[in-house]
Amino acid sequence: MTSVTQSTGMLTREQLFHLFDRFIFLTSKPDVKKRVAEAVQDKQEAVAVTTAIQEEIFLEMGVDPRFGISCLGKLSTVYENDLDLVIQFYKFLSKEEVACDEAELGEEEFAEKMLNQQKLQEQQLEMLKYMRKFHLEDQSAILEKLHQQIRNGTYESGTSMLSAEQIDEIVPRKASPQYTPRFSYLSDQHRTTNKKNLNT
């Protein structure tokens, strides 16, 4: 076993995909679920255990754990044009959230959360299908907005979603600073017309 670990540069796509796959595999195993649950019973933070699991995977890969974790924080910026990788990153974050919830919530509350999670994932899939209709440059702008929203929302449920209307706002505004949302403009015009009619 080599003692040399990677601690500079940036993780490659292949390394990141390996991390995501390995983490999802491990957190699905009963013994790992038990490890997280027991940590919560001992008043530890579930996320501290899932982070420790990620660090263990990095060590297996020959990557310095602190460096690996820091790379995850830069992923959306460094790989902003790699839609497939960004999608897998959000799936990875979602899996970590599920692993923590399963350990922290009661059985009934967790089942309800999973149902909501499934609905959210279906909505995310529709969002991603819709995003693919745009040029790569516009996709990058959408992903950056999504990343900001998730970061500001501290990964709360619903922050990893943008509606079609929100996406439509991001793209035209980026393309043209003069952009005015059509429906808002028409509503103002309609109100003005109604006022004139009432005054005559």
C-alpha positions, 0 to 999 in steps of 0.5 A, a space after each residue: 500500500 502506497 503512503 503517497 496521497 494526492 493533495 493538489 490540483 483537482 479530482 478527475 471526472 473518473 475519480 469523482 464518479 468512483 467516489 459517488 458510486 462507492 459512497 452510494 453503494 456503502 450507504 446502502 449496506 445494512 452495517 453502514 446504516 447501523 453505523 450511522 444510526 448508532 452514531 446518532 444514538 450516541 448524540 453525534 451528527 449523522 453528517 459527521 459519519 457520512 463525511 467520515 465515510 467519504 474520507 475513508 473512500 478518498 484514502 482508498 483512492 490514494 487521495 488526501 481526505 481534506 483535499 478530496 472534501 475541498 474538491 467537492 466544494 469546487 466541483 460545480 465551478 470547475 466542472 460547470 459545463 459538464 452537465 452529466 457530472 453535475 447531475 451525478 453530484 446532486 444525486 450523491 448529495 441527495 443520497 447523503 441527505 437520505 442516509 442522514 435522515 434514515 438515521 435521524 427520523 422515525 420510521 413513519 417520518 422517514 417514509 414520508 420524507 422518501 415519498 417527497 424525495 421521490 416526487 422531487 427527483 421526478 421534478 428534477 428529471 423534468 427540469 434536466 430534460 428541459 435544460 437540455 433544450 438550451 445551449 451549453 452556455 445557457 445550461 451553465 448559467 442555469 446550473 450556476 443559479 441552481 448551485 447558488 440556490 442550493 448553497 444559500 438553502 444549505 441543501 434543504 429540500 426544494 432548493 435543488 429545483 428550478 421551475 420552467 418559469 425560473 429557467 426561462 427567466 435566467 436565460 433571456 436575462 442573461 441574453 438581454 439585459 433589457 429583458 422584461 418578463 412578458 406576463 408581468 408587462 402584459 399584466 401592468 398594461 392590462 391594469 393601465 387599460 382597466 384604469 383608463 376604462 374606469 375613468 372614462 
